[in-house]
Amino acid sequence: MAKVLVTGGLGYIGSHTVVELLAQNHEVIIVDNLSNSEYCILSKISEITHTTPAFEQIDICDTDALRACFKAHGPIHAVIHFAAYKAVGESVSNSLLYYKNNVLGLLSVLECMREFSVCNIVFSSSCTVYGQPTQLPVTEQAPIQKALSPYGNTKQICEEIICDAIHSYNDICAVILRYFNPIGAHPSACIGELPKGVPNNLVPFITQTAAGVRKQLQVFGNDYNTPDGSAIRDYIYVVDLAKAHVKALDKLCAQTTHSGYELFNLGTGTGISVLEMVHTFERVTGVSVPYTIASRREGDIEQVWADTTRANRELDWFANTSLEDILLSAWNWEKKIRNL
Ligand SMILES: NC(=O)c1ccc[n+]([C@@H]2O[C@H](COP(=O)([O-])OP(=O)(O)OC[C@H]3O[C@@H](n4cnc5c(N)ncnc54)[C@H](O)[C@@H]3O)[C@@H](O)[C@H]2O)c1
């Protein structure tokens, strides 16, 4: 079993991954500065797993504090690096904040890893690196396109930094995971997505509208070149996504090479339109979601979904939760946090 330092481990994807790591008897040290999460998530993780992982409230950009953490909890076998800011709109209005947190954060993590001879890292990247691909489903070989936001650019820069560090020092093994659209909540409804303010993502917007927190959902564009005119994405269940991290960790820990990187798309392989999402939610929950059609949002692409062949084959990982079950998990979570 590995000892794993999880940065951003109280966040949305991080907390679900910690649960899956603990379920596989890995030892976990969570590092989080609570900039976009709540301390109470730690006790929720304990409630689900009956284990309380170590927790350090540290800003990963504070390399001295991070160094002390690596020292106190060593030897660490691997880092799963989630900690980053992720709001696309905010990254446009405050780009330097995003470059500082996301890029400096990674540099600090890599510096500590090298200092303490930790060679394995799993990094959270995004399908945004592909922009609007010319071929669908999109494979890992598709060309990287100019990022549409500073947030997207930080993901591209971080991927390059990891690859350059591997070439320079030959002592890092990385798995770079390009997530498509993570959605849903843990089946226990103890943990889930906690968007601040108006959600950027579709599913929290749908569940908040269904809960009456928002009057109506805005569907951005019904004139795309898709069967129903709304944009198409690949929505991946957060628990399936979390399990992929455990598979990636196992692969890293089992391999005998000392340096290199692998890239994986993590999606379902199926594209679902915005309107299909709304109608599926209404059908499985019996709750209606009032919506209006608004004009296309700047920077939104028309359609993307993943070719997951590589992750299926190399990680022995499959996203097999049904969309119905995923949407029900999201609705149960919304009801729980709203006391409905
Ligand atoms: N959620 C998505 O739609 C999505 C899609 C693609 C990629 N990603 C990436 O996956 C990762 C996790 O995303 P998430 O949705 O769980 O986000 P999240 O905001 O819920 O979790 C990130 C966590 O990192 C912490 N954090 C941020 N900066 C930190 C710092 N400097 N030091 C310590 N902790 C810090 C936050 O407090 C939070 O708990 C991010 O890197 C994100 O960019 C997310």
Ligand as a Chemical Component Dictionary entry (heavy atoms), coordinates in Angstrom:
data_LIG
# 
_chem_comp.id                   LIG 
_chem_comp.type                 NON-POLYMER 
_chem_comp.pdbx_formal_charge   0 
_chem_comp.three_letter_code    LIG 
# 
loop_
_chem_comp_atom.comp_id 
_chem_comp_atom.atom_id 
_chem_comp_atom.alt_atom_id 
_chem_comp_atom.type_symbol 
_chem_comp_atom.charge 
_chem_comp_atom.model_Cartn_x 
_chem_comp_atom.model_Cartn_y 
_chem_comp_atom.model_Cartn_z 
_chem_comp_atom.pdbx_ordinal 
LIG N1  N1  N 0  -14.042 20.167 -11.731 1  
LIG C1  C1  C 0  -13.774 20.232 -13.032 2  
LIG O1  O1  O 0  -14.681 20.464 -13.849 3  
LIG C2  C2  C 0  -12.379 20.010 -13.524 4  
LIG C3  C3  C 0  -12.172 19.688 -14.895 5  
LIG C4  C4  C 0  -10.865 19.497 -15.345 6  
LIG C5  C5  C 0  -9.787  19.628 -14.466 7  
LIG N2  N2  N 1  -10.022 19.945 -13.163 8  
LIG C6  C6  C 0  -8.878  20.099 -12.252 9  
LIG O2  O2  O 0  -8.991  19.133 -11.220 10 
LIG C7  C7  C 0  -8.440  19.658 -10.014 11 
LIG C8  C8  C 0  -9.450  19.532 -8.905  12 
LIG O3  O3  O 0  -10.638 20.209 -9.277  13 
LIG P1  P1  P 0  -11.893 20.312 -8.322  14 
LIG O4  O4  O 0  -13.076 20.430 -9.192  15 
LIG O5  O5  O -1 -11.828 19.261 -7.290  16 
LIG O6  O6  O 0  -11.609 21.736 -7.680  17 
LIG P2  P2  P 0  -11.855 22.241 -6.165  18 
LIG O7  O7  O 0  -11.717 23.717 -6.190  19 
LIG O8  O8  O 0  -13.099 21.643 -5.624  20 
LIG O9  O9  O 0  -10.625 21.588 -5.402  21 
LIG C9  C9  C 0  -9.327  22.169 -5.411  22 
LIG C10 C10 C 0  -8.838  22.159 -3.971  23 
LIG O10 O10 O 0  -7.524  22.702 -3.947  24 
LIG C11 C11 C 0  -7.435  23.630 -2.878  25 
LIG N3  N3  N 0  -6.395  24.586 -3.250  26 
LIG C12 C12 C 0  -6.415  25.488 -4.269  27 
LIG N4  N4  N 0  -5.260  26.171 -4.273  28 
LIG C13 C13 C 0  -4.498  25.693 -3.256  29 
LIG C14 C14 C 0  -3.215  26.021 -2.747  30 
LIG N5  N5  N 0  -2.459  26.984 -3.280  31 
LIG N6  N6  N 0  -2.735  25.323 -1.697  32 
LIG C15 C15 C 0  -3.477  24.336 -1.134  33 
LIG N7  N7  N 0  -4.707  24.005 -1.553  34 
LIG C16 C16 C 0  -5.211  24.688 -2.612  35 
LIG C17 C17 C 0  -8.817  24.220 -2.707  36 
LIG O11 O11 O 0  -9.061  24.685 -1.401  37 
LIG C18 C18 C 0  -9.699  23.011 -3.038  38 
LIG O12 O12 O 0  -9.999  22.258 -1.878  39 
LIG C19 C19 C 0  -8.019  21.087 -10.324 40 
LIG O13 O13 O 0  -6.652  21.085 -10.649 41 
LIG C20 C20 C 0  -8.851  21.433 -11.528 42 
LIG O14 O14 O 0  -8.239  22.410 -12.321 43 
LIG C21 C21 C 0  -11.288 20.123 -12.670 44 
# 
loop_
_chem_comp_bond.comp_id 
_chem_comp_bond.atom_id_1 
_chem_comp_bond.atom_id_2 
_chem_comp_bond.value_order 
_chem_comp_bond.pdbx_ordinal 
LIG N1  C1  SING 1  
LIG C1  O1  DOUB 2  
LIG C1  C2  SING 3  
LIG C2  C3  SING 4  
LIG C2  C21 DOUB 5  
LIG C3  C4  DOUB 6  
LIG C4  C5  SING 7  
LIG C5  N2  DOUB 8  
LIG N2  C6  SING 9  
LIG N2  C21 SING 10 
LIG C6  O2  SING 11 
LIG C6  C20 SING 12 
LIG O2  C7  SING 13 
LIG C7  C8  SING 14 
LIG C7  C19 SING 15 
LIG C8  O3  SING 16 
LIG O3  P1  SING 17 
LIG P1  O4  DOUB 18 
LIG P1  O5  SING 19 
LIG P1  O6  SING 20 
LIG O6  P2  SING 21 
LIG P2  O7  DOUB 22 
LIG P2  O8  SING 23 
LIG P2  O9  SING 24 
LIG O9  C9  SING 25 
LIG C9  C10 SING 26 
LIG C10 O10 SING 27 
LIG C10 C18 SING 28 
LIG O10 C11 SING 29 
LIG C11 N3  SING 30 
LIG C11 C17 SING 31 
LIG N3  C12 SING 32 
LIG N3  C16 SING 33 
LIG C12 N4  DOUB 34 
LIG N4  C13 SING 35 
LIG C13 C14 SING 36 
LIG C13 C16 DOUB 37 
LIG C14 N5  SING 38 
LIG C14 N6  DOUB 39 
LIG N6  C15 SING 40 
LIG C15 N7  DOUB 41 
LIG N7  C16 SING 42 
LIG C17 O11 SING 43 
LIG C17 C18 SING 44 
LIG C18 O12 SING 45 
LIG C19 O13 SING 46 
LIG C19 C20 SING 47 
LIG C20 O14 SING 48 
# 
